[in-house]
């Protein structure tokens, strides 16, 4: 479920990706004769062999994949990415209480009441500490009749989020960045929900209007844009706090400083349609005013009563506002459903409506694609339009019980729909990005080239401004013409290529990824 000043993405030197020289046949054979088999071939080939060796043992595989460059995490809910231990610490610092029956954080009145305990007590009461971690996450969860993984996952947020002071946001950013840096990630798009209380209030006062243009005009006339400044100020504050914590720009700079963030404005789809429209409009307006917000997304359970009944209307709303704000990017949770969770007809068309009606550039989850009407036509359409799917394997298992051969991940790949791995809510799921790569590698027998393709796909489909480094969409073999004579990821790009990279934040991140692959593969 898902803040920082405008991020300055600069070229980081040295930059590199392995140079591939084709030697004359007689030279190649002489070289091979002198080298042990394990060290023969290009750096990429040696890395691929090391990966195949590592696959024999899950711990070796994890160690290999932890070091491997992983590019971007494009599906990351900001509060859901924070681990339970952090929520307990911050709740204690804020003087909050715990309802001992529900293990939910509550405010003191002015002290903790009957059936409550200070959150700080968890640090001297191991039983309480463990119970809070289990309540705030999927740890130790076992489904019982009437309470599924879906129920546990979505109920966690109400237990820890909302009461803890937003003054900790800089610490949360540092946690996310530090964990990502330790796994050789570069870029994260955080889904977050800025304050929208004023927008919701005026939406209820105005009421629903079928004419979306008139409804938009009425909301803007009542000062809907006022909350943009609130969102910007919150990002400024959390970004400054994060920079202080990580000592960014100083000799003591921490690795997390290298992680670049952008935000996706979360819209809560489970509320009345006038509020959803107002918040969606505010999201488009905010993303138009502040480039730190790269786009919008819809959140909350897709199987909820309003989410299901208003889904078609909500996609119409996004499509309508896309026509007015065409530069704002769109990624949508769609198809986070499974048979039995909703009636069969409820699986008919959420992904298709997101792609065709709402003009989504990326789909989050997309689990029920094979249950949609004409699924193969839809897969071909997504491939042709280069609509990427954000794959969340652990989340889909924990919430929907969909895993292994029942997951459409290999079908998306077979139809050449671009896919990239992401974590969803790594704190709630008690995972990280490396865990998702290990899971994908073990479950679907992926080779090193498969993993490298997905890593590159993530940065190809990020919402950073600028042209791609690659000449053709989702084909990572030829650089843009202006950089064609340079080795992608070289330490010092020259002339027109250097100027091109300076003009495109997307290409800068892609160039940096190639440098990281060169460094990684050179170690084998």
TABEL-V837563 format. One record per run of one state. SS is the DSSP state (helix for helix, strand for strand, loop for the rest). FROM is the first residue (numbers start at 1). TO is the last residue. If there is no record, write none. Layout:
ss & from & to
SS & FROM & TO
SS & FROM & TO
//
This chain:
ss & from & to
loop & 1 & 24
helix & 25 & 34
loop & 35 & 36
helix & 37 & 39
loop & 40 & 42
helix & 43 & 54
loop & 55 & 57
helix & 58 & 67
loop & 68 & 70
strand & 71 & 77
loop & 78 & 78
helix & 79 & 81
loop & 82 & 83
helix & 84 & 93
loop & 94 & 96
strand & 97 & 99
loop & 100 & 103
strand & 104 & 106
loop & 107 & 115
strand & 116 & 118
helix & 119 & 123
loop & 124 & 125
helix & 126 & 135
loop & 136 & 143
strand & 144 & 144
loop & 145 & 146
strand & 147 & 147
loop & 148 & 148
helix & 149 & 160
loop & 161 & 165
helix & 166 & 182
loop & 183 & 184
strand & 185 & 192
loop & 193 & 196
helix & 197 & 206
loop & 207 & 211
helix & 212 & 221
loop & 222 & 225
helix & 226 & 246
loop & 247 & 254
helix & 255 & 258
loop & 259 & 259
strand & 260 & 268
loop & 269 & 272
helix & 273 & 289
loop & 290 & 292
strand & 293 & 299
loop & 300 & 304
helix & 305 & 309
loop & 310 & 310
helix & 311 & 324
loop & 325 & 328
strand & 329 & 334
loop & 335 & 338
strand & 339 & 339
loop & 340 & 341
strand & 342 & 342
loop & 343 & 343
helix & 344 & 347
loop & 348 & 349
helix & 350 & 356
loop & 357 & 361
strand & 362 & 365
loop & 366 & 368
helix & 369 & 371
loop & 372 & 374
helix & 375 & 385
loop & 386 & 387
strand & 388 & 391
loop & 392 & 392
helix & 393 & 400
loop & 401 & 403
helix & 404 & 406
loop & 407 & 408
helix & 409 & 414
loop & 415 & 418
strand & 419 & 421
loop & 422 & 423
strand & 424 & 424
loop & 425 & 425
helix & 426 & 429
loop & 430 & 432
helix & 433 & 444
loop & 445 & 447
helix & 448 & 460
loop & 461 & 469
strand & 470 & 472
loop & 473 & 474
strand & 475 & 479
loop & 480 & 480
helix & 481 & 483
loop & 484 & 494
helix & 495 & 503
loop & 504 & 504
helix & 505 & 522
loop & 523 & 524
//
